[in-house]
Amino acid sequence: MVLRIEVFDSRRHCRTNFYCGQESLDNYIRKQASQDIKRKVSTVFALIDDVDPKLNILGYYTLSSYTVEIENLDQSFAKSLPRYPQLPATLLGRLAIDSQHKGKGFGAAILFDTLKKAIAASKQVASLAVVAEALDKNAARFYLKYGFKQFTQNPMKLYISIKSIDSI
C-alpha cells in the first residue's frame, strides 16, 4: 500500500465504493464534492492507495474559509485576540474514512495533513484556527484527543488554534 493525499478529481478517483457509515458523508463524496470544487465552495482532498489501479477513495476531507465569532471561543484564547466581531479561520467541514479502513490510523493521518495544509495556508491568508464540525460524539472525542476545544455555544463544533498545532 502506497498512501497519498491529493486533491479530489472525479475523473480519476473512484468514489462509488466509498462507504463510511454516515449517509451524509457517503452522499457528499459521491454526489456533491465535484460541484463544491467547481463552485469554489470547498477543496476536497482524497486519501488513495497509489498501487490501486481504480484509485478507490480510502478517506477524504474538505477545507474552506470560515469565520468565527470571538464570543464563541474559549476565554483564555479569545483574550489575546483583537475584538473584531468575526475572525478568520479554516473549516475542516468533513472528514471520513471508508469503513473497510477504520482503525488503521488513516483518520489521524488525514487530520495531520489537514493541519499541515492549514498552517501553510495561514502564511498566505490569515487564519487563527482550524474549525471542525463533528457529526456525533465519537467524532467530537476524536478531535478532542488531538487538542481541539469545543465552542462555548456548540459542543459539536470544535477548534484548534494555528499556534497550538505545532505542539501536536
N, C-alpha and C positions, 0 to 999 in steps of 0.2 A: 504494500500500500504506500503510495506517494501522495500525501495530502497537500493540498494547495487551496488557498482562499483567493478568489478573483471576482471581479465584477460580473454579476449575473448577465448572461446572454441567452435569450430564449431560443436562438438558433443553434446554439452549441450544447447547452445544458439540458439534460433530461429531467423534467420535473414531474412527469406523470406518475412515477412510482413513489414520490415523496409522501410519507405518512408519519406525522409526529404524534398523532392522537388528539390534537387540538384542531377542531374543524376550521376555525378562523385562520390559523397559521397554514394549514394544508391548502385551503382555498386561496389564500393570498399568493403563495408562490405559483400556484397553477393558473390563476385567473387574473390577478391584479398587478403583480410585480412589474411586468413589462410596461403596462400603462403608466404606473407611477414613475418609472425611469424616463419614459418618453416625455412626460409632463413635468419632469424635474421636481417631483414631489419628494422622492427619496432615492437613495442609491442602495441597491441590493447587492450583497456580496454572497457568493456561494462557496461552500466547502465541498471540494470534489477530490476524488482519487484520480490522479493523473494517469494511472495504469488502466483504469476502467474505460473501455472504448466508447461506451454510451455517455460517459460523464454524468452519471446519476448524481443528484444533489444529496449529500450526506447531512448537510445542515446549511442554514443561511441566517443572515441578519440584515437589518436595514438601518441606515443612518440618514439623518436630515437635520436641518437647522431647527432651533427651538428657542423659546424664551421662557424664563421662569420669573415668577413674581417673588420679590425678595422676602415678603412676609411668610411665604411657604417654606423657606429654608430654615434649617437649624440655626438658632440664635448665635451659637459660637462661630459658625461660618459666616452668617449674614452680617455680623458686626464689623467685619473687616472689609465689607463691600460698599461701594458708593450707593447712595439712597435713591437710585433710579427705580421707577416703578417696575420695570421689566429689564431683565439682564439676559445676555446671550448664553446659550447652551447648545449642546449637541444631543439629539434624541436618538437613542437606540430603541427604535419603535417595535421591532420584532426580533426575536432570536429563537430559532427552532432547530432541533436535531431529529433526524429520521429515527423512528423507534427501533430500528434494527441496529443502530449505532449508539444508543444511550448507554451510559456507564463506561464509556471508553475515554472520557476526558475531552471529548470534542466540544462540549459546551464551554469549558474553561478556555480552550484554545481559541474559540471564536470570540469569547469575551475579551481575552487579552489582545487579539487582533483589533477588535473594536477600539479598545482603549489606546492602543498604539496609534491607530489612524486619527483618533480624536486629538491626541497630543500634537501630532504633526499638523493637522488642520488648524488647530488653535494658534499656531505660529503665523498663519496667514490670515485667518478670520477669527476674531475673538470668540472664545467660548470659556466660561468659567467652570463648567461641569458637564458630565455626561448624565443624561436622564434616561431611566429605563422604566417601561410600563409593564409591570408583572400581571399576567393573566390570572394567576392563582397564588395561594400561599406557598406552594412549593417553589414557584418561580421567584417569589419575593425572598424566600430563605436563601436561594441560590445567590442572588445579588447581595444580600446582607453578609453572606460568607466572605465576599470579596471586598468588603468595606463600604458598600453603598449605605446611605442613610435614607430613611423614609421621609417624605414630605410631611409637614405637620398636618395639612388638610386631607391628605390621601395616602394611607399606608401602602397602597398598591403601586404608587409612583415613587421611585427611588432615585437618588442621585449620588454621584461621587465627584468631588472637586478635581479639576485637572491637576492642581498642585499635589493632591494626595495620591494620584495614580502611580507616580514614580515609586511610592513606598510599597506597592503590592508585590 
